[in-house]
Structure formats: C-alpha cells, structure tokens
Amino acid sequence: MGPVKGVNIGDVVARSGNYTEPGVVVDKRKDGSVIVDTEPMVVNQYHRYTNTSGLTEDEKNKFNGILDQIYQKTNEVERINDIQLEIDQLRTMPANQNVVRYLRNQQAFLIREARDLPRTYQTDERFVKG
C-alpha cells in the first residue's frame, strides 16, 4: 500500500469505522494511513463556511481568508457582490480555479438565501446573447 493520494490535509472524514464523530485529516503518513482529528475547532479551522474537501491546505486557507473578510459584513447582497469581485480577480489565474469554484458555490448559496444577484459580474463575451 503506497501513500494516500487524493486526500488533502484538512479534508473532512464524516465517519470512520467505529468512530462516529466527523473529523479532518491532519497528517498523511508514508504507510498510507492518515491521522484524523475530531476536535470541533480543528474541523472549523478548515471548514468554517462550507465543506472544502478537495482543496489543498493552501487553497482552503485562501478560501477561508477571503470569506473571513467578506463575512465581516452582515448584508447578504454586499457579501454576494464582494464574492463576485474576488471571483473576477482570481479567475484570471489558472492556479486559482479551485478556489474560484468553491467561491462560486458559496455565492450560489448566498444568492439562494438572499434571493438577490450580484450587481455586476464578469463573463466571457461568447456567453452573452443578444
């Protein structure tokens, strides 16, 4: 059995065997095993807003850092617009595509909750129909 692939530090482990509490991966070992921490504050460290399993540890931190700033505001529409600004800035760099995808999902959640859309957004001109 080789090293664990496809699992990132901070990924959620809903349940494992006899252990019924959710946790997060905090260490990957060379033997293919992982260490899971079930402390709620450790889970919150990586998954404050949504389940960010699938992002690397750096991407999780970037995503959470962006939303930490945005969620200081209480107005849902302002949050939607601020997320859109972040998406528009980050989408120009391919290295940010995973973070952008998760930001879009968070924005979609807020749009459904607030029943409002971002005031402006950026899109490719081929998607604009006359």
N, CA, C and O atoms as CSV, one atom per row, in Angstrom:
chain,resi,resn,atom,element,x,y,z
A,1,MET,N,N,0.845,-1.173,0.000
A,1,MET,CA,C,0.000,0.000,0.000
A,1,MET,C,C,0.893,1.240,0.000
A,1,MET,O,O,1.748,1.389,0.872
A,2,GLY,N,N,0.699,2.114,-0.960
A,2,GLY,CA,C,1.518,3.315,-1.092
A,2,GLY,C,C,0.919,4.483,-0.360
A,2,GLY,O,O,-0.051,4.332,0.382
A,3,PRO,N,N,1.501,5.664,-0.569
A,3,PRO,CA,C,0.983,6.865,0.094
A,3,PRO,C,C,-0.431,7.188,-0.359
A,3,PRO,O,O,-0.830,6.888,-1.484
A,4,VAL,N,N,-1.165,7.795,0.531
A,4,VAL,CA,C,-2.545,8.174,0.242
A,4,VAL,C,C,-2.535,9.294,-0.796
A,4,VAL,O,O,-1.853,10.305,-0.629
A,5,LYS,N,N,-3.294,9.101,-1.861
A,5,LYS,CA,C,-3.421,10.139,-2.885
A,5,LYS,C,C,-4.876,10.582,-2.927
A,5,LYS,O,O,-5.782,9.802,-2.632
A,6,GLY,N,N,-5.086,11.805,-3.285
A,6,GLY,CA,C,-6.441,12.313,-3.385
A,6,GLY,C,C,-7.007,12.788,-2.058
A,6,GLY,O,O,-8.138,13.272,-2.011
A,7,VAL,N,N,-6.256,12.661,-0.995
A,7,VAL,CA,C,-6.677,13.157,0.311
A,7,VAL,C,C,-5.749,14.299,0.677
A,7,VAL,O,O,-4.528,14.168,0.594
A,8,ASN,N,N,-6.326,15.412,1.078
A,8,ASN,CA,C,-5.548,16.585,1.464
A,8,ASN,C,C,-5.679,16.839,2.951
A,8,ASN,O,O,-6.668,16.457,3.575
A,9,ILE,N,N,-4.670,17.489,3.513
A,9,ILE,CA,C,-4.757,17.930,4.896
A,9,ILE,C,C,-5.979,18.835,5.013
A,9,ILE,O,O,-6.167,19.744,4.204
A,10,GLY,N,N,-6.795,18.586,6.008
A,10,GLY,CA,C,-7.999,19.387,6.207
A,10,GLY,C,C,-9.242,18.809,5.573
A,10,GLY,O,O,-10.324,19.366,5.757
A,11,ASP,N,N,-9.139,17.699,4.821
A,11,ASP,CA,C,-10.329,17.095,4.233
A,11,ASP,C,C,-11.200,16.491,5.327
A,11,ASP,O,O,-10.693,15.946,6.308
A,12,VAL,N,N,-12.516,16.591,5.151
A,12,VAL,CA,C,-13.468,16.060,6.114
A,12,VAL,C,C,-13.515,14.540,6.027
A,12,VAL,O,O,-13.506,13.961,4.940
A,13,VAL,N,N,-13.565,13.915,7.186
A,13,VAL,CA,C,-13.828,12.488,7.297
A,13,VAL,C,C,-15.127,12.396,8.090
A,13,VAL,O,O,-15.149,12.631,9.298
A,14,ALA,N,N,-16.204,12.052,7.399
A,14,ALA,CA,C,-17.513,12.053,8.039
A,14,ALA,C,C,-17.561,11.047,9.186
A,14,ALA,O,O,-17.964,11.389,10.297
A,15,ARG,N,N,-17.158,9.829,8.924
A,15,ARG,CA,C,-17.097,8.759,9.922
A,15,ARG,C,C,-16.094,7.742,9.442
A,15,ARG,O,O,-15.866,7.584,8.243
A,16,SER,N,N,-15.511,7.071,10.375
A,16,SER,CA,C,-14.550,6.042,10.010
A,16,SER,C,C,-14.686,4.880,10.981
A,16,SER,O,O,-14.405,5.025,12.171
A,17,GLY,N,N,-15.115,3.730,10.476
A,17,GLY,CA,C,-15.224,2.541,11.308
A,17,GLY,C,C,-16.114,2.766,12.508
A,17,GLY,O,O,-17.267,3.171,12.364
A,18,ASN,N,N,-15.588,2.507,13.687
A,18,ASN,CA,C,-16.341,2.665,14.936
A,18,ASN,C,C,-16.447,4.112,15.379
A,18,ASN,O,O,-17.215,4.426,16.288
A,19,TYR,N,N,-15.686,4.998,14.749
A,19,TYR,CA,C,-15.655,6.395,15.150
A,19,TYR,C,C,-16.775,7.134,14.442
A,19,TYR,O,O,-16.810,7.195,13.213
A,20,THR,N,N,-17.691,7.696,15.220
A,20,THR,CA,C,-18.883,8.291,14.615
A,20,THR,C,C,-18.822,9.803,14.518
A,20,THR,O,O,-19.693,10.410,13.893
A,21,GLU,N,N,-17.829,10.422,15.111
A,21,GLU,CA,C,-17.709,11.877,15.052
A,21,GLU,C,C,-16.980,12.293,13.784
A,21,GLU,O,O,-15.999,11.657,13.399
A,22,PRO,N,N,-17.450,13.362,13.123
A,22,PRO,CA,C,-16.704,13.856,11.965
A,22,PRO,C,C,-15.366,14.435,12.412
A,22,PRO,O,O,-15.218,14.890,13.547
A,23,GLY,N,N,-14.419,14.411,11.523
A,23,GLY,CA,C,-13.104,14.965,11.812
A,23,GLY,C,C,-12.454,15.450,10.537
A,23,GLY,O,O,-13.068,15.445,9.471
A,24,VAL,N,N,-11.211,15.867,10.651
A,24,VAL,CA,C,-10.447,16.294,9.482
A,24,VAL,C,C,-9.091,15.615,9.496
A,24,VAL,O,O,-8.550,15.278,10.549
A,25,VAL,N,N,-8.559,15.422,8.298
A,25,VAL,CA,C,-7.226,14.852,8.144
A,25,VAL,C,C,-6.219,15.905,8.581
A,25,VAL,O,O,-6.220,17.023,8.066
A,26,VAL,N,N,-5.363,15.551,9.527
A,26,VAL,CA,C,-4.344,16.488,9.993
A,26,VAL,C,C,-2.932,16.032,9.641
A,26,VAL,O,O,-1.978,16.799,9.775
A,27,ASP,N,N,-2.798,14.777,9.189
A,27,ASP,CA,C,-1.473,14.273,8.808
A,27,ASP,C,C,-1.643,13.103,7.861
A,27,ASP,O,O,-2.546,12.282,8.024
A,28,LYS,N,N,-0.766,13.032,6.868
A,28,LYS,CA,C,-0.718,11.905,5.942
A,28,LYS,C,C,0.604,11.187,6.178
A,28,LYS,O,O,1.660,11.820,6.191
A,29,ARG,N,N,0.554,9.889,6.362
A,29,ARG,CA,C,1.752,9.112,6.645
A,29,ARG,C,C,2.211,8.367,5.406
A,29,ARG,O,O,1.420,8.083,4.507
A,30,LYS,N,N,3.485,8.058,5.369
A,30,LYS,CA,C,4.065,7.364,4.216
A,30,LYS,C,C,3.502,5.965,4.033
A,30,LYS,O,O,3.499,5.436,2.922
A,31,ASP,N,N,3.020,5.357,5.130
A,31,ASP,CA,C,2.481,3.995,5.043
A,31,ASP,C,C,1.071,3.969,4.462
A,31,ASP,O,O,0.483,2.897,4.325
A,32,GLY,N,N,0.520,5.136,4.119
A,32,GLY,CA,C,-0.811,5.201,3.523
A,32,GLY,C,C,-1.908,5.524,4.521
A,32,GLY,O,O,-3.072,5.649,4.138
A,33,SER,N,N,-1.564,5.660,5.778
A,33,SER,CA,C,-2.575,5.999,6.782
A,33,SER,C,C,-2.636,7.518,6.953
A,33,SER,O,O,-1.730,8.248,6.552
A,34,VAL,N,N,-3.724,7.960,7.557
A,34,VAL,CA,C,-3.902,9.378,7.852
A,34,VAL,C,C,-4.304,9.513,9.315
A,34,VAL,O,O,-4.888,8.597,9.894
A,35,ILE,N,N,-3.992,10.650,9.902
A,35,ILE,CA,C,-4.409,10.967,11.265
A,35,ILE,C,C,-5.611,11.900,11.158
A,35,ILE,O,O,-5.564,12.911,10.457
A,36,VAL,N,N,-6.689,11.548,11.860
A,36,VAL,CA,C,-7.926,12.320,11.835
A,36,VAL,C,C,-8.145,12.925,13.215
A,36,VAL,O,O,-8.075,12.228,14.227
A,37,ASP,N,N,-8.411,14.230,13.248
A,37,ASP,CA,C,-8.685,14.941,14.493
A,37,ASP,C,C,-10.168,15.304,14.517
A,37,ASP,O,O,-10.675,15.898,13.565
A,38,THR,N,N,-10.865,14.949,15.599
A,38,THR,CA,C,-12.301,15.205,15.700
A,38,THR,C,C,-12.637,16.426,16.544
A,38,THR,O,O,-13.813,16.709,16.774
A,39,GLU,N,N,-11.629,17.152,17.009
A,39,GLU,CA,C,-11.870,18.361,17.797
A,39,GLU,C,C,-12.638,19.370,16.931
A,39,GLU,O,O,-12.170,19.724,15.849
A,40,PRO,N,N,-13.818,19.840,17.390
A,40,PRO,CA,C,-14.622,20.762,16.578
A,40,PRO,C,C,-13.872,22.007,16.109
A,40,PRO,O,O,-14.121,22.481,15.001
A,41,MET,N,N,-12.969,22.543,16.911
A,41,MET,CA,C,-12.232,23.735,16.491
A,41,MET,C,C,-11.261,23.428,15.353
A,41,MET,O,O,-10.973,24.301,14.534
A,42,VAL,N,N,-10.758,22.207,15.294
A,42,VAL,CA,C,-9.880,21.818,14.185
A,42,VAL,C,C,-10.711,21.664,12.919
A,42,VAL,O,O,-10.287,22.075,11.839
A,43,VAL,N,N,-11.893,21.071,13.052
A,43,VAL,CA,C,-12.797,20.960,11.898
A,43,VAL,C,C,-13.129,22.361,11.398
A,43,VAL,O,O,-13.096,22.613,10.193
A,44,ASN,N,N,-13.449,23.273,12.310
A,44,ASN,CA,C,-13.804,24.649,11.964
A,44,ASN,C,C,-12.637,25.393,11.300
A,44,ASN,O,O,-12.856,26.285,10.481
A,45,GLN,N,N,-11.430,25.035,11.646
A,45,GLN,CA,C,-10.252,25.691,11.054
A,45,GLN,C,C,-10.265,25.574,9.535
A,45,GLN,O,O,-9.882,26.513,8.837
A,46,TYR,N,N,-10.695,24.447,9.029
A,46,TYR,CA,C,-10.688,24.215,7.584
A,46,TYR,C,C,-12.056,24.400,6.934
A,46,TYR,O,O,-12.135,24.663,5.734
A,47,HIS,N,N,-13.118,24.270,7.695
A,47,HIS,CA,C,-14.466,24.237,7.117
A,47,HIS,C,C,-15.398,25.210,7.830
A,47,HIS,O,O,-16.443,24.812,8.345
A,48,ARG,N,N,-15.022,26.462,7.858
A,48,ARG,CA,C,-15.825,27.468,8.546
A,48,ARG,C,C,-17.115,27.788,7.798
A,48,ARG,O,O,-18.139,28.054,8.427
A,49,TYR,N,N,-17.082,27.766,6.492
A,49,TYR,CA,C,-18.229,28.215,5.705
A,49,TYR,C,C,-18.900,27.083,4.952
A,49,TYR,O,O,-20.123,27.066,4.811
A,50,THR,N,N,-18.121,26.154,4.475
A,50,THR,CA,C,-18.643,25.034,3.701
A,50,THR,C,C,-17.616,23.923,3.735
A,50,THR,O,O,-16.484,24.132,4.170
A,51,ASN,N,N,-17.999,22.760,3.287
A,51,ASN,CA,C,-17.065,21.651,3.216
A,51,ASN,C,C,-16.058,21.944,2.100
A,51,ASN,O,O,-16.433,22.009,0.929
A,52,THR,N,N,-14.803,22.118,2.453
A,52,THR,CA,C,-13.767,22.446,1.467
A,52,THR,C,C,-12.889,21.241,1.128
A,52,THR,O,O,-11.773,21.403,0.633
A,53,SER,N,N,-13.394,20.029,1.396
A,53,SER,CA,C,-12.650,18.840,0.979
A,53,SER,C,C,-12.463,18.901,-0.530
A,53,SER,O,O,-13.390,19.247,-1.263
A,54,GLY,N,N,-11.290,18.570,-0.983
A,54,GLY,CA,C,-10.977,18.666,-2.408
A,54,GLY,C,C,-10.025,19.808,-2.696
A,54,GLY,O,O,-9.372,19.823,-3.739
A,55,LEU,N,N,-9.937,20.768,-1.782
A,55,LEU,CA,C,-8.961,21.841,-1.918
A,55,LEU,C,C,-7.697,21.447,-1.168
A,55,LEU,O,O,-7.757,20.726,-0.172
A,56,THR,N,N,-6.559,21.920,-1.645
A,56,THR,CA,C,-5.316,21.702,-0.902
A,56,THR,C,C,-5.368,22.532,0.371
A,56,THR,O,O,-6.245,23.382,0.526
A,57,GLU,N,N,-4.448,22.293,1.266
A,57,GLU,CA,C,-4.424,23.059,2.520
A,57,GLU,C,C,-4.270,24.554,2.238
A,57,GLU,O,O,-4.936,25.374,2.869
A,58,ASP,N,N,-3.398,24.913,1.296
A,58,ASP,CA,C,-3.213,26.330,0.945
A,58,ASP,C,C,-4.487,26.927,0.350
A,58,ASP,O,O,-4.854,28.060,0.659
A,59,GLU,N,N,-5.161,26.149,-0.513
A,59,GLU,CA,C,-6.406,26.635,-1.111
A,59,GLU,C,C,-7.492,26.813,-0.053
A,59,GLU,O,O,-8.250,27.782,-0.099
A,60,LYS,N,N,-7.571,25.880,0.903
A,60,LYS,CA,C,-8.536,26.012,2.000
A,60,LYS,C,C,-8.279,27.305,2.770
A,60,LYS,O,O,-9.204,28.054,3.082
A,61,ASN,N,N,-7.004,27.550,3.070
A,61,ASN,CA,C,-6.658,28.760,3.816
A,61,ASN,C,C,-6.991,30.019,3.028
A,61,ASN,O,O,-7.467,31.001,3.597
A,62,LYS,N,N,-6.744,29.996,1.726
A,62,LYS,CA,C,-7.061,31.157,0.882
A,62,LYS,C,C,-8.574,31.391,0.847
A,62,LYS,O,O,-9.041,32.515,1.033
A,63,PHE,N,N,-9.324,30.330,0.608
A,63,PHE,CA,C,-10.786,30.401,0.561
A,63,PHE,C,C,-11.337,30.952,1.873
A,63,PHE,O,O,-12.141,31.884,1.866
A,64,ASN,N,N,-10.910,30.381,2.994
A,64,ASN,CA,C,-11.402,30.825,4.294
A,64,ASN,C,C,-10.981,32.259,4.593
A,64,ASN,O,O,-11.756,33.019,5.172
A,65,GLY,N,N,-9.761,32.640,4.204
A,65,GLY,CA,C,-9.298,34.006,4.419
A,65,GLY,C,C,-10.150,35.020,3.674
A,65,GLY,O,O,-10.492,36.074,4.211
A,66,ILE,N,N,-10.489,34.693,2.431
A,66,ILE,CA,C,-11.343,35.583,1.626
A,66,ILE,C,C,-12.708,35.732,2.296
A,66,ILE,O,O,-13.208,36.844,2.466
A,67,LEU,N,N,-13.302,34.601,2.673
A,67,LEU,CA,C,-14.635,34.668,3.265
A,67,LEU,C,C,-14.616,35.261,4.669
A,67,LEU,O,O,-15.602,35.865,5.091
A,68,ASP,N,N,-13.523,35.103,5.397
A,68,ASP,CA,C,-13.422,35.756,6.708
A,68,ASP,C,C,-13.594,37.261,6.560
A,68,ASP,O,O,-14.279,37.896,7.361
A,69,GLN,N,N,-12.966,37.830,5.529
A,69,GLN,CA,C,-13.083,39.277,5.280
A,69,GLN,C,C,-14.496,39.642,4.840
A,69,GLN,O,O,-15.076,40.612,5.328
A,70,ILE,N,N,-15.041,38.861,3.919
A,70,ILE,CA,C,-16.359,39.163,3.360
A,70,ILE,C,C,-17.453,39.017,4.417
A,70,ILE,O,O,-18.381,39.825,4.464
A,71,TYR,N,N,-17.351,38.000,5.257
A,71,TYR,CA,C,-18.400,37.733,6.242
A,71,TYR,C,C,-18.351,38.670,7.444
A,71,TYR,O,O,-19.154,38.528,8.366
A,72,GLN,N,N,-17.428,39.620,7.448
A,72,GLN,CA,C,-17.467,40.661,8.464
A,72,GLN,C,C,-18.655,41.589,8.225
A,72,GLN,O,O,-19.148,42.243,9.144
A,73,LYS,N,N,-19.102,41.630,6.974
A,73,LYS,CA,C,-20.302,42.404,6.637
A,73,LYS,C,C,-21.526,41.561,6.968
A,73,LYS,O,O,-21.468,40.333,6.908
A,74,THR,N,N,-22.613,42.201,7.310
A,74,THR,CA,C,-23.827,41.468,7.654
A,74,THR,C,C,-24.847,41.454,6.528
A,74,THR,O,O,-25.766,40.636,6.541
A,75,ASN,N,N,-24.702,42.345,5.555
A,75,ASN,CA,C,-25.645,42.438,4.454
A,75,ASN,C,C,-25.342,41.355,3.413
A,75,ASN,O,O,-24.244,41.299,2.858
A,76,GLU,N,N,-26.330,40.504,3.161
A,76,GLU,CA,C,-26.142,39.380,2.234
A,76,GLU,C,C,-25.798,39.854,0.819
A,76,GLU,O,O,-24.950,39.249,0.162
A,77,VAL,N,N,-26.431,40.909,0.344
A,77,VAL,CA,C,-26.180,41.405,-1.012
A,77,VAL,C,C,-24.748,41.927,-1.122
A,77,VAL,O,O,-24.087,41.707,-2.138
A,78,GLU,N,N,-24.269,42.608,-0.098
A,78,GLU,CA,C,-22.873,43.060,-0.110
A,78,GLU,C,C,-21.927,41.866,-0.153
A,78,GLU,O,O,-20.909,41.902,-0.844
A,79,ARG,N,N,-22.257,40.824,0.574
A,79,ARG,CA,C,-21.429,39.610,0.542
A,79,ARG,C,C,-21.398,39.005,-0.852
A,79,ARG,O,O,-20.341,38.613,-1.347
A,80,ILE,N,N,-22.567,38.933,-1.481
A,80,ILE,CA,C,-22.654,38.386,-2.846
A,80,ILE,C,C,-21.780,39.200,-3.784
A,80,ILE,O,O,-21.026,38.637,-4.578
A,81,ASN,N,N,-21.877,40.529,-3.699
A,81,ASN,CA,C,-21.091,41.395,-4.575
A,81,ASN,C,C,-19.592,41.293,-4.290
A,81,ASN,O,O,-18.782,41.306,-5.217
A,82,ASP,N,N,-19.224,41.193,-3.027
A,82,ASP,CA,C,-17.805,41.070,-2.678
A,82,ASP,C,C,-17.222,39.741,-3.155
A,82,ASP,O,O,-16.084,39.690,-3.621
A,83,ILE,N,N,-17.999,38.675,-3.037
A,83,ILE,CA,C,-17.534,37.387,-3.567
A,83,ILE,C,C,-17.343,37.499,-5.071
A,83,ILE,O,O,-16.375,36.966,-5.614
A,84,GLN,N,N,-18.255,38.187,-5.749
A,84,GLN,CA,C,-18.119,38.348,-7.203
A,84,GLN,C,C,-16.837,39.092,-7.553
A,84,GLN,O,O,-16.149,38.723,-8.504
A,85,LEU,N,N,-16.513,40.126,-6.801
A,85,LEU,CA,C,-15.268,40.861,-7.055
A,85,LEU,C,C,-14.052,39.947,-6.903
A,85,LEU,O,O,-13.120,40.005,-7.705
A,86,GLU,N,N,-14.069,39.108,-5.876
A,86,GLU,CA,C,-12.964,38.158,-5.664
A,86,GLU,C,C,-12.894,37.163,-6.814
A,86,GLU,O,O,-11.807,36.868,-7.313
A,87,ILE,N,N,-14.038,36.645,-7.238
A,87,ILE,CA,C,-14.075,35.696,-8.358
A,87,ILE,C,C,-13.492,36.345,-9.604
A,87,ILE,O,O,-12.673,35.740,-10.297
A,88,ASP,N,N,-13.908,37.570,-9.891
A,88,ASP,CA,C,-13.441,38.260,-11.095
A,88,ASP,C,C,-11.931,38.481,-11.063
A,88,ASP,O,O,-11.276,38.421,-12.104
A,89,GLN,N,N,-11.379,38.736,-9.888
A,89,GLN,CA,C,-9.929,38.928,-9.780
A,89,GLN,C,C,-9.176,37.609,-9.880
A,89,GLN,O,O,-8.160,37.525,-10.570
A,90,LEU,N,N,-9.663,36.587,-9.202
A,90,LEU,CA,C,-8.944,35.318,-9.121
A,90,LEU,C,C,-9.042,34.470,-10.391
A,90,LEU,O,O,-8.137,33.690,-10.688
A,91,ARG,N,N,-10.125,34.619,-11.130
A,91,ARG,CA,C,-10.355,33.736,-12.283
A,91,ARG,C,C,-9.359,33.945,-13.413
A,91,ARG,O,O,-9.268,33.113,-14.315
A,92,THR,N,N,-8.616,35.032,-13.378
A,92,THR,CA,C,-7.650,35.300,-14.443
A,92,THR,C,C,-6.399,34.444,-14.315
A,92,THR,O,O,-5.615,34.353,-15.259
A,93,MET,N,N,-6.202,33.816,-13.165
A,93,MET,CA,C,-5.028,32.975,-12.949
A,93,MET,C,C,-5.462,31.524,-12.799
A,93,MET,O,O,-6.215,31.200,-11.881
A,94,PRO,N,N,-5.001,30.642,-13.686
A,94,PRO,CA,C,-5.411,29.235,-13.635
A,94,PRO,C,C,-5.149,28.550,-12.293
A,94,PRO,O,O,-5.881,27.632,-11.924
A,95,ALA,N,N,-4.129,28.975,-11.563
A,95,ALA,CA,C,-3.819,28.350,-10.273
A,95,ALA,C,C,-4.935,28.549,-9.260
A,95,ALA,O,O,-4.994,27.836,-8.258
A,96,ASN,N,N,-5.817,29.503,-9.505
A,96,ASN,CA,C,-6.899,29.804,-8.564
A,96,ASN,C,C,-8.226,29.149,-8.918
A,96,ASN,O,O,-9.231,29.406,-8.256
A,97,GLN,N,N,-8.251,28.303,-9.952
A,97,GLN,CA,C,-9.527,27.795,-10.444
A,97,GLN,C,C,-10.306,27.011,-9.392
A,97,GLN,O,O,-11.534,27.086,-9.371
A,98,ASN,N,N,-9.629,26.257,-8.514
A,98,ASN,CA,C,-10.356,25.510,-7.481
A,98,ASN,C,C,-10.970,26.445,-6.455
A,98,ASN,O,O,-12.112,26.248,-6.041
A,99,VAL,N,N,-10.224,27.463,-6.039
A,99,VAL,CA,C,-10.749,28.430,-5.084
A,99,VAL,C,C,-11.936,29.161,-5.703
A,99,VAL,O,O,-12.943,29.382,-5.031
A,100,VAL,N,N,-11.829,29.535,-6.966
A,100,VAL,CA,C,-12.922,30.223,-7.665
A,100,VAL,C,C,-14.164,29.335,-7.692
A,100,VAL,O,O,-15.275,29.818,-7.478
A,101,ARG,N,N,-13.984,28.055,-7.950
A,101,ARG,CA,C,-15.120,27.118,-7.999
A,101,ARG,C,C,-15.840,27.077,-6.643
A,101,ARG,O,O,-17.070,27.100,-6.588
A,102,TYR,N,N,-15.079,27.019,-5.569
A,102,TYR,CA,C,-15.688,26.998,-4.241
A,102,TYR,C,C,-16.321,28.339,-3.889
A,102,TYR,O,O,-17.348,28.374,-3.212
A,103,LEU,N,N,-15.723,29.447,-4.340
A,103,LEU,CA,C,-16.336,30.764,-4.123
A,103,LEU,C,C,-17.653,30.875,-4.879
A,103,LEU,O,O,-18.620,31.440,-4.366
A,104,ARG,N,N,-17.696,30.339,-6.096
A,104,ARG,CA,C,-18.953,30.353,-6.865
A,104,ARG,C,C,-20.038,29.561,-6.130
A,104,ARG,O,O,-21.196,29.975,-6.080
A,105,ASN,N,N,-19.648,28.422,-5.565
A,105,ASN,CA,C,-20.625,27.619,-4.821
A,105,ASN,C,C,-21.139,28.376,-3.592
A,105,ASN,O,O,-22.332,28.348,-3.291
A,106,GLN,N,N,-20.235,29.046,-2.891
A,106,GLN,CA,C,-20.643,29.822,-1.722
A,106,GLN,C,C,-21.544,30.973,-2.143
A,106,GLN,O,O,-22.529,31.282,-1.471
A,107,GLN,N,N,-21.201,31.605,-3.259
A,107,GLN,CA,C,-22.023,32.702,-3.763
A,107,GLN,C,C,-23.413,32.190,-4.153
A,107,GLN,O,O,-24.416,32.851,-3.885
A,108,ALA,N,N,-23.470,31.027,-4.780
A,108,ALA,CA,C,-24.765,30.453,-5.165
A,108,ALA,C,C,-25.624,30.191,-3.929
A,108,ALA,O,O,-26.834,30.417,-3.949
A,109,PHE,N,N,-25.002,29.718,-2.869
A,109,PHE,CA,C,-25.722,29.515,-1.609
A,109,PHE,C,C,-26.298,30.839,-1.111
A,109,PHE,O,O,-27.464,30.907,-0.721
A,110,LEU,N,N,-25.481,31.888,-1.126
A,110,LEU,CA,C,-25.947,33.199,-0.660
A,110,LEU,C,C,-27.039,33.762,-1.562
A,110,LEU,O,O,-27.982,34.388,-1.078
A,111,ILE,N,N,-26.918,33.545,-2.867
A,111,ILE,CA,C,-27.934,34.030,-3.810
A,111,ILE,C,C,-29.279,33.368,-3.504
A,111,ILE,O,O,-30.316,34.032,-3.496
A,112,ARG,N,N,-29.256,32.059,-3.254
A,112,ARG,CA,C,-30.499,31.364,-2.914
A,112,ARG,C,C,-31.066,31.879,-1.587
A,112,ARG,O,O,-32.276,32.056,-1.448
A,113,GLU,N,N,-30.189,32.113,-0.626
A,113,GLU,CA,C,-30.617,32.572,0.693
A,113,GLU,C,C,-31.162,34.001,0.640
A,113,GLU,O,O,-32.205,34.288,1.226
A,114,ALA,N,N,-30.462,34.894,-0.058
A,114,ALA,CA,C,-30.850,36.309,-0.101
A,114,ALA,C,C,-31.862,36.607,-1.206
A,114,ALA,O,O,-32.515,37.651,-1.197
A,115,ARG,N,N,-31.983,35.691,-2.147
A,115,ARG,CA,C,-32.858,35.885,-3.313
A,115,ARG,C,C,-32.503,37.168,-4.055
A,115,ARG,O,O,-33.366,37.966,-4.420
A,116,ASP,N,N,-31.195,37.336,-4.265
A,116,ASP,CA,C,-30.690,38.504,-4.984
A,116,ASP,C,C,-29.458,38.081,-5.770
A,116,ASP,O,O,-28.850,37.052,-5.475
A,117,LEU,N,N,-29.099,38.860,-6.753
A,117,LEU,CA,C,-27.956,38.563,-7.621
A,117,LEU,C,C,-26.868,39.603,-7.431
A,117,LEU,O,O,-27.132,40.689,-6.916
A,118,PRO,N,N,-25.629,39.279,-7.845
A,118,PRO,CA,C,-24.590,40.314,-7.800
A,118,PRO,C,C,-24.961,41.452,-8.735
A,118,PRO,O,O,-25.579,41.236,-9.777
A,119,ARG,N,N,-24.584,42.652,-8.361
A,119,ARG,CA,C,-24.911,43.819,-9.182
A,119,ARG,C,C,-24.208,43.743,-10.523
A,119,ARG,O,O,-24.834,43.958,-11.561
A,120,THR,N,N,-22.926,43.443,-10.519
A,120,THR,CA,C,-22.167,43.278,-11.756
A,120,THR,C,C,-21.372,41.989,-11.662
A,120,THR,O,O,-21.073,41.510,-10.568
A,121,TYR,N,N,-21.035,41.438,-12.800
A,121,TYR,CA,C,-20.185,40.260,-12.847
A,121,TYR,C,C,-19.479,40.214,-14.184
A,121,TYR,O,O,-19.887,40.870,-15.143
A,122,GLN,N,N,-18.424,39.438,-14.238
A,122,GLN,CA,C,-17.617,39.321,-15.445
A,122,GLN,C,C,-17.876,37.960,-16.074
A,122,GLN,O,O,-17.951,36.949,-15.376
A,123,THR,N,N,-18.013,37.940,-17.391
A,123,THR,CA,C,-18.209,36.687,-18.108
A,123,THR,C,C,-17.546,36.787,-19.464
A,123,THR,O,O,-17.216,37.882,-19.920
A,124,ASP,N,N,-17.352,35.675,-20.099
A,124,ASP,CA,C,-16.774,35.634,-21.438
A,124,ASP,C,C,-17.823,36.118,-22.434
A,124,ASP,O,O,-18.997,35.761,-22.326
A,125,GLU,N,N,-17.406,36.923,-23.393
A,125,GLU,CA,C,-18.351,37.512,-24.328
A,125,GLU,C,C,-19.097,36.465,-25.163
A,125,GLU,O,O,-20.176,36.752,-25.680
A,126,ARG,N,N,-18.546,35.270,-25.301
A,126,ARG,CA,C,-19.245,34.243,-26.097
A,126,ARG,C,C,-20.504,33.749,-25.399
A,126,ARG,O,O,-21.354,33.118,-26.028
A,127,PHE,N,N,-20.634,34.035,-24.080
A,127,PHE,CA,C,-21.813,33.633,-23.342
A,127,PHE,C,C,-22.908,34.712,-23.340
A,127,PHE,O,O,-23.993,34.500,-22.797
A,128,VAL,N,N,-22.620,35.847,-23.940
A,128,VAL,CA,C,-23.583,36.945,-23.983
A,128,VAL,C,C,-24.406,36.792,-25.267
A,128,VAL,O,O,-23.870,36.798,-26.375
A,129,LYS,N,N,-25.703,36.658,-25.084
A,129,LYS,CA,C,-26.593,36.510,-26.247
A,129,LYS,C,C,-27.356,37.797,-26.438
A,129,LYS,O,O,-27.765,38.439,-25.470
A,130,GLY,N,N,-27.547,38.171,-27.685
A,130,GLY,CA,C,-28.209,39.436,-27.985
A,130,GLY,C,C,-29.670,39.401,-27.981
A,130,GLY,O,O,-30.313,40.422,-28.222
